[in-house]
Amino acid sequence: MLKPSVKELLLQAIETERGGQQIYTAAIECASTAELREEWQKYLEETENHERVLMDTFSALGLDPEEMSPGRLILQSKAKSLVTAMTEAKMRLPQGMPELVAAECVVEAESKDHMNWELIGRLAQDGGLSPDESRALMAAHEQVEDQEDEHLYHTMGWARELWIKNLGMPAVIPPPEEQQKVTTKMGAARAEQEREQLLN
């Protein structure tokens, strides 16, 4: 039987994916840059698949994907507040700014999502689970982890470059993280360092 903390992580993980779909749907409506809108549409589809992967994992582990927990309720509230922020940005802010707000909201959501999957991977490797439990979590992790890295690091790059553009400075659009297809923290740091070269 899974420890309560493991079950809580998985409940939060599936809720994060569901909330992420709402967040990406709102973000796409705020996007004024075609490349970013297209990227977020892809991420929305991948997030829908991540929920399916977790549904299979819940089935393999004998867990109820609809079970609520206090942490899960908090995540529902956070997702709603991010969607509300984007809706208000569309109504109140000048052109270009809603897209920036959306990028920041996606970064917030993807930071939690990225951490969920990193922890699932750690659990699968050395979390003291049964072999069957470890296999189920590792199978899910292997399907999702690289996409989660891309969602977070690429959108962080977009948020940075949109801010730079909004401040009236030369921006790299699409950002270097996108151009270099970054999927690691080290790759993201390297891409940011190399951005000046892309401006020349």
Order of alpha helices (4+ residues) and beta strands (2+ residues): alpha-alpha-alpha-alpha-alpha-alpha-alpha-alpha
